[in-house]
Amino acid sequence: MRGMRSLRITRRWAAIWALTLFAAMAAAMAVPATEASARGGPYTVSPTAGSLAGYRISGVYVAGISSGGYMAGQLQVAYSSRIRGTAVFGAGPYYCAQNNAAQALYGCAANTYPDYLGVLESDASLWSAYGWIDPIGNLSGRPVWVYYGSQDTAIAASVSRDGATFWSDFGAHVTSVTGNGAGHAWVTPYGTEACGATAAPYLNNCGTDPEHDLLTTLLGSVNAENTGPLTGTLTRFDQNAYAIGGSAADLDMSAAGFTYVPKSCAAGSACRLLVALHGCQQGYDTVGTAFVDRANLDQYADTNNMIVLYPQATTGASNPYGCWDWWGYLGATNYPIHGGAQIETIMNMVGTLGG
């Protein structure tokens, strides 16, 4: 089908390209880290085992970093009738990799190849007409926040700019932010790495609070975050219950996912739902709950009637760094549209929560 014209990647070749991709990115990420001046660490709550429940959800939003940023874009475009806004750190336009790991490496991380923005936009329009994604016109007026670190050595600035242009060309209200001195990371006041680092766990402290800005863009306004003890509940749930085919592992997803629910939402208040998507080497099976604890989202959730869903990817034979599938490593061409295995699994979680 048009737009999915690139060669179908077998799992073997996807694995080879994934190793090539991330070996190259790792070389680009070799930025020495100095000690970060974090706030001293966030207050956290220990997760308790449980299951997802339904709440009064007034709107669904997505946010992500790196591969999670690309997945956030896939969710927004595929399900624009249900998702009201998107925020990304260090990612480019929708369907950038075009089902081709070489394009992911050379066109969507580096900019050695062009990213073919016009083709990506044409494909999105065509797929909308076919009904493979929600009507593309839904993107008009949607808030989108795009963050690019000025010291990002993993994603080219031109790729990030084209990501912002993709949304603008479909009428979204785009806020573009350059993080002065920031590397390739989710930037947070609770980051453990120096601002300019591009190194695991990709949680950098730049002395700023991008979460306030991104949530203001998505939600319109936000109350100050809770910097004291959290009052909500962090639940660890079984992702197999929502996985297409019944096995999260078959989709390179962890058995465990997480959701943070403030007391107000549990008590029946209308709440927004934010789907927060970690990047490569940031999942629970790799760094535990570091992203969940330090992304500075639970702190805002506590004071803004917002539930946070943290789906979790994991490593696999074709995905050695635990990334989300944004170049077709699961071997199917439908990964960015309705029916994509990871997309549908995440939307199953969203639906169960009431979104």
C-alpha positions as CSV (number, residue, x, y, z in Angstrom):
1,M,0.0,0.0,0.0
2,R,1.1,3.5,-0.8
3,G,3.3,5.0,2.0
4,M,4.1,1.5,3.2
5,R,6.2,1.0,0.1
6,S,9.5,0.2,1.8
7,L,10.7,-3.4,2.1
8,R,9.0,-5.5,4.7
9,I,11.6,-6.2,7.4
10,T,11.9,-9.7,8.7
11,R,12.6,-10.1,12.4
12,R,16.2,-11.1,11.7
13,W,16.9,-8.0,9.6
14,A,15.1,-5.8,12.0
15,A,17.3,-7.1,14.8
16,I,20.4,-6.4,12.7
17,W,19.3,-2.9,11.9
18,A,18.2,-2.2,15.4
19,L,21.7,-3.1,16.6
20,T,23.2,-0.9,13.9
21,L,20.8,1.9,14.7
22,F,21.5,2.0,18.4
23,A,25.2,1.3,18.1
24,A,25.4,4.5,16.0
25,M,23.1,6.4,18.4
26,A,25.2,5.2,21.3
27,A,28.3,6.7,19.7
28,A,26.5,9.9,19.2
29,M,25.3,9.8,22.8
30,A,28.9,9.7,24.3
31,V,28.5,12.9,26.2
32,P,30.2,12.9,29.6
33,A,27.8,13.6,32.4
34,T,28.5,15.8,35.3
35,E,26.6,15.6,38.6
36,A,23.1,17.0,38.2
37,S,21.7,19.4,40.7
38,A,18.3,17.7,41.2
39,R,15.8,18.9,43.7
40,G,17.0,16.1,46.0
41,G,14.7,13.6,44.5
42,P,10.9,13.5,44.3
43,Y,8.5,12.1,46.9
44,T,7.3,8.8,45.5
45,V,4.8,6.2,46.3
46,S,5.5,2.5,46.1
47,P,3.5,0.6,43.5
48,T,0.8,-1.9,44.6
49,A,-0.4,-4.7,42.5
50,G,-3.8,-4.3,41.0
51,S,-5.8,-3.8,37.8
52,L,-7.0,-0.9,35.8
53,A,-10.4,0.6,36.7
54,G,-12.8,3.0,35.0
55,Y,-12.9,6.7,35.9
56,R,-14.6,9.9,34.7
57,I,-12.2,10.8,31.9
58,S,-12.8,14.2,30.3
59,G,-10.0,14.0,27.8
60,V,-7.0,11.9,26.7
61,Y,-3.6,13.3,25.9
62,V,-0.2,11.6,25.1
63,A,3.4,12.5,25.8
64,G,6.7,10.7,25.0
65,I,10.4,10.9,24.7
66,S,12.4,9.5,21.7
67,S,10.8,6.2,20.6
68,G,8.0,7.1,23.0
69,G,7.7,10.5,21.2
70,Y,7.3,8.7,17.9
71,M,4.7,6.3,19.5
72,A,2.9,9.3,20.9
73,G,2.7,10.7,17.4
74,Q,1.4,7.4,16.1
75,L,-1.3,7.3,18.7
76,Q,-2.4,10.9,18.1
77,V,-2.7,10.5,14.3
78,A,-4.3,7.0,14.4
79,Y,-6.8,8.0,17.1
80,S,-7.2,11.7,16.7
81,S,-10.9,11.4,17.5
82,R,-10.0,10.3,21.1
83,I,-6.7,12.0,21.8
84,R,-6.8,15.7,22.3
85,G,-3.2,16.7,22.3
86,T,0.4,15.6,22.2
87,A,3.8,16.5,23.7
88,V,7.1,15.1,22.5
89,F,10.8,15.3,23.5
90,G,13.3,14.5,20.8
91,A,11.2,13.0,18.0
92,G,10.3,13.7,14.4
93,P,7.2,13.4,12.2
94,Y,4.6,10.7,12.0
95,Y,5.6,7.6,10.1
96,C,9.1,9.0,9.7
97,A,10.8,5.6,9.4
98,Q,8.4,4.4,6.7
99,N,8.7,0.7,7.9
100,N,12.4,0.8,7.2
101,A,15.1,0.6,9.9
102,A,17.7,2.2,7.6
103,Q,15.4,5.2,7.2
104,A,14.9,5.3,11.0
105,L,18.6,5.5,11.4
106,Y,19.6,7.8,8.6
107,G,16.5,9.9,8.1
108,C,14.8,10.1,11.5
109,A,17.7,10.1,13.9
110,A,20.5,11.5,11.8
111,N,19.5,13.6,8.8
112,T,21.8,11.8,6.3
113,Y,18.7,10.9,4.3
114,P,15.8,13.3,3.9
115,D,12.7,12.4,6.0
116,Y,10.4,13.0,3.0
117,L,8.0,15.2,5.0
118,G,5.7,15.8,2.0
119,V,5.4,12.1,1.4
120,L,4.6,11.5,5.1
121,E,1.8,14.1,5.0
122,S,0.4,12.7,1.8
123,D,0.4,9.2,3.3
124,A,-1.4,10.4,6.4
125,S,-4.1,12.1,4.2
126,L,-4.5,9.0,2.1
127,W,-4.8,6.7,5.0
128,S,-7.4,9.0,6.6
129,A,-9.4,8.7,3.4
130,Y,-9.1,4.9,3.5
131,G,-10.2,4.9,7.2
132,W,-6.9,3.3,8.3
133,I,-6.5,6.2,10.8
134,D,-9.1,8.6,12.2
135,P,-10.0,11.6,10.0
136,I,-6.9,13.7,9.6
137,G,-8.9,16.9,9.9
138,N,-9.3,16.1,13.6
139,L,-5.7,17.4,14.1
140,S,-6.8,20.9,13.3
141,G,-6.7,22.9,16.5
142,R,-5.1,20.2,18.6
143,P,-2.4,21.4,21.0
144,V,1.0,20.0,20.2
145,W,4.2,20.7,22.2
146,V,7.6,19.8,20.6
147,Y,10.8,20.0,22.7
148,Y,14.3,19.8,21.2
149,G,17.4,19.8,23.2
150,S,20.1,22.1,21.7
151,Q,22.8,19.5,22.7
152,D,20.7,16.5,21.4
153,T,23.2,14.2,19.6
154,A,20.7,11.5,18.8
155,I,18.0,13.3,16.9
156,A,18.9,16.0,14.3
157,A,17.4,19.4,14.8
158,S,16.0,19.3,11.3
159,V,14.1,16.1,12.1
160,S,12.5,17.7,15.1
161,R,11.6,20.8,13.1
162,D,9.9,18.6,10.5
163,G,8.0,16.9,13.3
164,A,6.6,20.3,14.3
165,T,5.9,21.2,10.7
166,F,3.9,18.0,10.2
167,W,1.5,19.0,12.9
168,S,1.3,22.6,11.8
169,D,0.5,21.6,8.2
170,F,-2.6,19.8,9.5
171,G,-3.7,22.8,11.5
172,A,-2.5,21.8,15.0
173,H,-1.6,24.6,17.4
174,V,2.1,23.9,17.8
175,T,4.4,25.2,20.6
176,S,8.1,24.5,19.7
177,V,10.6,24.7,22.5
178,T,14.4,24.6,22.3
179,G,15.9,23.3,25.5
180,N,19.1,25.4,25.8
181,G,22.0,23.0,26.7
182,A,19.7,19.9,26.9
183,G,20.7,16.6,25.5
184,H,18.5,13.8,24.3
185,A,16.3,13.2,27.3
186,W,13.1,13.8,29.2
187,V,14.0,17.0,31.0
188,T,12.7,17.2,34.6
189,P,13.5,19.0,37.8
190,Y,14.1,15.5,39.2
191,G,16.5,14.4,36.6
192,T,19.6,12.4,37.7
193,E,21.8,13.4,34.7
194,A,23.4,16.7,33.8
195,C,21.4,18.9,31.4
196,G,23.7,18.2,28.3
197,A,24.0,14.5,28.8
198,T,22.6,12.0,26.4
199,A,22.9,8.9,28.6
200,A,20.7,6.4,30.4
201,P,18.3,6.8,32.1
202,Y,17.7,9.9,29.9
203,L,16.3,11.9,32.7
204,N,18.1,15.3,32.7
205,N,18.0,18.2,35.1
206,C,18.4,21.6,33.3
207,G,17.1,23.7,36.2
208,T,13.8,24.1,34.4
209,D,10.3,22.6,34.6
210,P,9.2,21.6,31.1
211,E,6.3,19.6,32.5
212,H,4.6,22.8,33.6
213,D,5.0,24.1,30.0
214,L,3.8,21.0,28.2
215,L,0.8,20.5,30.5
216,T,-0.1,24.1,30.1
217,T,0.0,23.7,26.4
218,L,-2.1,20.5,26.5
219,L,-4.6,21.4,29.2
220,G,-4.8,25.2,29.0
221,S,-3.6,25.9,32.5
222,V,-2.2,24.0,35.5
223,N,-1.9,24.4,39.2
224,A,1.5,24.2,40.8
225,E,2.7,20.7,41.3
226,N,2.7,18.9,44.6
227,T,6.4,19.0,45.8
228,G,5.5,17.2,49.0
229,P,4.4,13.6,49.7
230,L,2.1,12.3,47.0
231,T,-1.4,11.4,48.0
232,G,-2.5,9.2,45.1
233,T,-2.1,5.6,44.3
234,L,0.5,4.0,42.0
235,T,-0.8,0.7,40.6
236,R,1.3,-2.0,38.9
237,F,-1.0,-3.9,36.5
238,D,-0.6,-6.8,34.2
239,Q,-0.2,-5.6,30.6
240,N,-1.0,-9.1,29.3
241,A,-4.7,-8.4,30.0
242,Y,-4.7,-5.7,27.4
243,A,-2.2,-7.1,24.9
244,I,-3.4,-8.0,21.4
245,G,-3.1,-11.7,21.3
246,G,-2.9,-11.9,25.1
247,S,0.9,-11.8,25.4
248,A,2.7,-8.6,26.1
249,A,6.0,-10.3,25.6
250,D,5.1,-11.2,22.0
251,L,4.7,-7.4,21.4
252,D,8.0,-6.5,23.1
253,M,6.0,-5.1,26.0
254,S,6.7,-5.7,29.7
255,A,4.4,-7.8,31.8
256,A,4.1,-4.7,34.1
257,G,2.5,-1.4,33.4
258,F,1.7,1.5,35.8
259,T,-0.9,4.0,36.5
260,Y,-1.0,6.9,38.9
261,V,-4.5,7.9,40.2
262,P,-4.9,11.0,42.5
263,K,-7.4,10.8,45.3
264,S,-9.8,13.2,43.6
265,C,-10.0,11.0,40.5
266,A,-10.6,7.9,42.6
267,A,-13.3,9.7,44.4
268,G,-15.2,10.4,41.2
269,S,-14.0,13.8,40.0
270,A,-13.8,14.3,36.2
271,C,-10.1,13.9,35.3
272,R,-7.9,14.1,32.3
273,L,-5.8,11.1,31.3
274,L,-2.2,11.5,30.2
275,V,-0.5,8.5,28.5
276,A,3.2,8.9,29.2
277,L,5.6,6.9,27.0
278,H,9.2,6.3,28.0
279,G,12.0,6.1,25.5
280,C,14.6,3.4,24.7
281,Q,16.4,2.0,27.7
282,Q,13.9,3.7,30.0
283,G,11.3,1.0,30.6
284,Y,10.6,-0.8,33.9
285,D,12.5,-3.9,33.0
286,T,15.6,-1.8,32.4
287,V,15.5,1.1,34.9
288,G,12.7,0.1,37.2
289,T,10.3,2.9,38.1
290,A,12.9,5.7,37.4
291,F,10.8,7.3,34.6
292,V,7.5,6.9,36.5
293,D,9.0,8.4,39.7
294,R,11.1,11.2,38.1
295,A,9.1,12.4,35.0
296,N,7.4,15.1,37.2
297,L,4.0,14.0,36.1
298,D,2.6,12.4,39.2
299,Q,3.4,15.6,41.0
300,Y,1.2,17.6,38.6
301,A,-1.4,14.9,38.5
302,D,-2.0,15.3,42.3
303,T,-3.0,18.9,41.9
304,N,-4.7,18.9,38.5
305,N,-7.2,16.1,38.4
306,M,-5.1,14.0,36.1
307,I,-4.5,10.3,35.8
308,V,-1.2,9.2,34.3
309,L,-0.9,5.9,32.4
310,Y,2.6,4.5,32.0
311,P,2.6,1.7,29.4
312,Q,5.9,-0.2,29.3
313,A,7.9,-1.6,26.4
314,T,10.7,-4.1,26.9
315,T,13.5,-5.7,25.0
316,G,13.2,-8.4,22.3
317,A,15.1,-10.1,19.6
318,S,14.4,-7.3,17.2
319,N,14.4,-4.6,19.8
320,P,17.5,-5.0,22.0
321,Y,17.1,-1.6,23.7
322,G,13.4,-1.8,24.7
323,C,12.1,0.9,22.3
324,W,8.5,1.4,21.1
325,D,7.8,0.1,17.6
326,W,8.1,3.1,15.3
327,W,10.0,1.5,12.4
328,G,8.2,-1.9,12.1
329,Y,10.4,-4.1,14.2
330,L,7.5,-6.4,15.1
331,G,7.4,-7.4,11.4
332,A,4.0,-5.9,10.5
333,T,3.4,-2.9,8.3
334,N,0.4,-1.6,10.2
335,Y,2.3,-0.5,13.3
336,P,1.4,3.2,12.9
337,I,-2.4,2.8,12.0
338,H,-5.5,1.1,13.4
339,G,-4.7,-2.5,14.1
340,G,-1.1,-1.8,15.1
341,A,-0.3,-4.3,17.9
342,Q,1.2,-1.8,20.3
343,I,-1.2,1.0,19.5
344,E,-4.2,-1.2,20.0
345,T,-2.8,-2.6,23.3
346,I,-2.3,0.9,24.6
347,M,-5.7,2.0,23.5
348,N,-7.2,-1.0,25.2
349,M,-5.7,0.4,28.5
350,V,-7.0,3.8,27.7
351,G,-10.5,2.4,27.1
352,T,-10.5,0.5,30.3
353,L,-9.6,3.6,32.2
354,G,-12.6,5.4,30.6
355,G,-10.9,7.4,27.9
